[in-house]
Amino acid sequence: MASIVSIASPFLSAEISSTGAELVRLRDSTGADLLWDGNPAFWTGR
């Protein structure tokens, strides 16, 4: 079972899956998501 590791700085926060070290979320200091959301209509790889 995968777990999520969270790391943060004053500028960015990230969430990384323990399975394959996949970056699952990246946000800037305003809370804006910087990663594409992986819409399953186009991408089912996650």
PEPELIN-V944404 format. One record per backbone hydrogen bond with DSSP energy under -1.0 kcal/mol. NH is the residue of the N-H (numbers start at 1). CO is the residue of the C=O. If there is no record, write none. Layout:
NH;CO + NH;CO
This chain:
5;16 + 7;14 + 9;12 + 13;27 + 14;7 + 15;25 + 16;5 + 17;22 + 18;3 + 24;15 + 25;15 + 27;13 + 28;32 + 31;28 + 34;26 + 42;39 + 43;39
